[in-house]
Amino acid sequence: MSRTIVCAIAALAVIVPNTVLAQRAVEALYGRWLTEGPANLYGFSLTDKLVGPLHYGIGFVHVDDRDLLTDRSQAGGEFTLSTNRRSGLYALVGVGIAGRYADGQVAGSWSAGVGYGLRLLSRFSVAIEGRYRAEDEGLRGFWRLRQTDRRALTLSAHVRFYGGLRAARPAAPVVGASAPLEAVGLADVTASASDGVLSEASARTAVSVVETALSAMGTPYRWGGGGEKGFDCSGLIQYAYGEHGIILPRVSRDQARTGMVVPRQVAALRPGDILTFSESGSGVSHVGLYVGEGQFIHSASTGVKLSSLTVGGPDTQWWRDRWVGARRVLP
C-alpha cells in the first residue's frame, strides 16, 4: 500500500463523517500500545449518537512504532461503537484497517475495552480508556480473530469537543405565527442592537442562545433534566446559555435573581431574556426563554415547546396571569 492510499484513507475518515454523517463531537487522543516495544498512538475521530445509548465514531489513527531495527509505523481508519462517552463509565469496541508506511503492508485490527469520561464544561470533556487491541498483519486471520501478529493493552487519554460540526435542525413553522422559527425574534435583535438595549456582540449571542433552545423543540420533559434525555424548565435555560459559555444557576428561583431586572412588558423584552412565572403565587416556580414576537420557549409537562404572551387563547392568558418578571443576562 503506497503513501497515497494511506493518505486517502485518512482523508476519507475525516471527510465522510463531516459531510455525510453530520457528526456532533470532535475527539483527539494520545495513547500507548503496550506491545513488546511500546508504540505511541495518535488519533482523531468524529462521533455521534446512533440509537438509544449507543454512539458511533469514524476516525483516523496513526501508530508510531519504530525501534533501532524495524519501522512498523502505520496509519488508517477506525470505526467504533460505544455507550455514551460524555461522562461516567462506558464500554466500546472498534475495528480498523491501516497501511504500514515502510512497506505498504495492510493490517486489520479490533479492540474492546472500557473508559471513563469527565465533563468539564458544557462543550468539553476528557476521558481515559483501556482497550485490548489485536492486530493481524495482512488480514490473514482477522475475521476469525486469530493468528494475530500482536495483542496487547492500550492506554489512552482523550479530549472531546461537542456540538462543533452538527448541522442545525431544520426549522419548523410556529403555530399561529407567520414567520418560521429561524426568523422569530430577528427583528427584536436588530432593534435591540440599534437602540442600545444590547451591544452588537450581545445581540449576536442572544440569537445563538435562542437557536440552541429552539433546536431542543419536542424534547420530553424530565424533572432535573438538562440534556439529551429531557429538560426541566431551568435545565433548558441553563443548557441554552451553557452551550455558549455562559454559566447560569441550575434552579429557577436562582435564575430569577440572575442579571438585571427587565420591566414586565412585552415591548421591553429582547430575545434571550429569562421570563419568570409563579404557578402557585408563592415564588418563582417556572422559567422560559424569550425568543421574540411575543413568544417564549420553555419545557412544560408536554416537553419543550413555544408559548405566547400576545396571541389570544386560554394558554396565552394562563401564562400571562402567572408571569411575574423578566431578567436580562446579556449586558
N, C-alpha and C positions, 0 to 999 in steps of 0.2 A: 504494500500500500504506500503510495507516494505521499509526500508532504501536502500536495494539492488536495488529495482526497481527505486527509486528516483535517485540513483547514475547512473543507466543505462540510464535514460532519459537525465541526464546531459552529460554523455559521448557521446550519440548519437547526441546531439545538437552541440557538438564540432567536432566529427569525421566525420559525414556525410557531412557537408558543406565543410570541408577541403579536403576530399578525392574525393568526387563526384562532387561537385558544383564549385570547383576552385574559391573560394571567393577572392575578391581583397581588402577588408577593414576589419580591426580588430577594434572592438569598446568595450570600457569599460564604465560602467555607475554607478552612485550613485544617489539615489533619496529618496523622502519621499512620502508615500501614506497617504494622509491626511484624514484617517478614524477617528472614534471617539477616538481611541487610535492610534496615527500615527505610521506607520510601516516603517522601513528602507528597501530600495530596493538596491540590488547589482546585476549587470548583466554583461554579456559578450556575444558578438554576432559576426558573420561573415556575411558580406553583399556583394552584387554585383549588377551590373546593370541587369535589366530584359528585358525591351523593352522601347524604347523612353525615357521619363523622369523617368520612374518607376524603383525603386530599391527594392530588397527584402533582408530580413535578417533572419537568423535562429540562435537562441541563447539560453542561459541559464539564468534564473532569480532566485535569492534567495530573499525571503521576510522574513525579521527578524521582527516578530510580537509577542512579548512576553510582558506580564504585570504581576502583582502580582497574578492574579487569573487564567489566561489562557495562553496557548502557541499555537498560530496558525501559527507558522513559517512553511514555505513551500519552495519547490524548484521544478523547472520543465523547460520545453521548451517553446519557444515562436516564432511565425512566424509573420513577419511584412512586410507590403508593404508601400512604401513611395515615394515621389518625391525626386529628387537629394538632398542629405543632406550635401554635402561638404561645401557649403557656401550659405548664404541667407536664406529666409523663405521657409519652406517646411511643407507638411502635411503628416500624417501617420495613419495607422490603424494596429491593431495587434490582434492575438488570441493566447491563450496559454492553457496549461494543466499542473497541478502541483500536487504533493503529500505532505500532511502535515507530518512533522516529528513525532509529538506526537502520532497520532492515525491512520495514513495511509489514512485519508480521501482524496478522489480525488476532485479537484476543477477545473472548467473551467473558463476562463476569456476572456474578449475582451476589447479593448481600442481604443480610437481615439483622435487625437489632432494635435497640431502644434509645430514646433520647429524653432530655428534659429541657423544656423551654421556659424562659423567664421574660415576661413582658415588662419593658422599661418605660416606654411612652406609648401613646395611642397608636403610633405607626411603626414602632421599633420593638424588636425582641431579640434575645440572644439564646443560644442553646448549646448543649454539649451532646454528642452522640457516641455510642459504642456499637460497632457493627462487626459481624463476622463476614469477611469478604473472601470469596473464592474466585480465582481466575483460571480460565482454560485457554491456553495458547493454541490458536489455530481452530478453535471451536470443535475439537475432536470429541470431547465428551461433555460439552457444555449443557446440552439439553437433558442429558442423563445425570447431570450434576456429579460427575465422577471423572477420574483421570485429570483432575485439575492440576496445573503446574504449581500453584501457590494457594495456600489457605492460611489466613491469619486475621487477627483482630485489627480494626481501625478505630482510632480515637480522633474526634474532630470537634472543632469549635465553629459555630455558625452565627452570622449576623443577618437579620431579616428586616426588610422594609416593606410595609403593607400599603396597598392602595395606589401605588405609583403608576401601574400600567393598565388598570382595569378601565375598559370603555364605559362611559356613562350609560345608565339605563335609559332606554327610550322614554320620552315624556308621554304621559297620558293626559287626556283632556280633564280639566277641572269641572266637576259637575256644577252647573249653574253659572259658569263664567265663560266669557268669550275668548279668553287667552289660554294658550297651553301652559303647562307647568313651567317650562323654561322661560316664559315671558312674565310670569307672575312676579310682581314687585320690582321689575326693572325700572319702571317709571319712578317709583318711590326712591330707588337707589340713586338714579340720576338727579332727582330733585334734592336728595339729602346731601349729595356731594356738591351741588351747585349753590345751595343756600347755606352751606357751612355747618349743617347739623352734624355731618360726619366728614372726616377727611377723605380724600380720594382713596387712600390706601385702606381705610376702614370700610369704605363703601364696597371696595372690591372683595375684602374679606367677608363682608356680610353676604354678598352674592354666593361665595363659596360655601359658607356655613349653611345657608338656606338650601343650596343644591344638594349638599350632603344629607340634610334632613329629608329632603324630598326623595332622595334615592332609596330611603327606607320605607317608602309608602307600601302599605299592605303587610308589613312585618307584624307578627302577632304580639299582643300584649303579654308581658311576662313580669310579674312583680319582682323587683330587684334586678331586672334585665338591663343590660347595656351593650348588647352585641347581636350576633347573627341569629341567635335562638329567640330573640324577642327583646322588647324595651318596655320599661315603665315610663311614666311621663318625664321624670327628671333624668332618667338614663338616656333618653333620646336627646335631650338638650345637651347633656354632658358629652355625649358621643359626637354630635354635630360640631361643637366647638373644639373638642379634643382632637378631631381629625385635622385641625388647622393650628395646632399648637397652643390652644387657649384652654387652660385647665380650670374647670368650674367645680364647685362643691357637688356632692353626689345627690343630696336630698332637696326636695322642692322648697322647704322652708328656708334653707340656707341659700339657695339660688335666688330666692325672693329678696335677699339682702345684698346681692352682688351688684356691682356697678353703680349707676346713678338712677335716680327716680325719673320716670317719664310721665307726663300728665296722662290721666286715664281718658284719653280722647283718641279716636281712630286717626284723626288728622295729624296728631303728634307722633304717631308710631312710624318706625322705619324698619325695613327687613333686618332680621337678626335680633330684634328686641325680644325679651322674655316676658310673656304675659303670665300673670299670676291669678289664680282663681281660688275661691273658698266655697267648697261644695256644702259645707255644714255650717258656715258662719262663725267658726271658731279657729281662724287662722288659715294660712295658705295650705291647700291640700292638693293642688294640681297646677302644672305649668305647661305652657305651649310656646312655640316659636313663631313670631310674626313673619309672614312671607310676603306681605304686600297685598294691595287691592282688598283690604279688609279681611283677609284670611289668615289663619294660623294653622300650623301643623302640630299635632300632639299625638301621644299614644294613649288611647282610651281603652275601654273594655273590649272593643271590637278590633283593636290593633291601631297601627299608625295611620292617621287619616287627616284630611283637611276639614276644618270647620270655619264658619264665617261669623264675623261680628256685625255685618251690614246687610247680608241677604235676609229677607224675611223668612219666617217659618219658626216652628217650635224649637228646633235645635239652636238656631241663632239666638232666640230670646232666652233660652235656658242658660247659654254661656254668658250672654250679656248681663243677666241678673246676678251671675256669680263672679264676674270679672272684677277684681279688687285692685289691680295695679299693673305696672309695667316697669321693667328695668332695662337699661342700656349698658351692655358690657363693653362695646367698642367705643373708643374715645372719639 
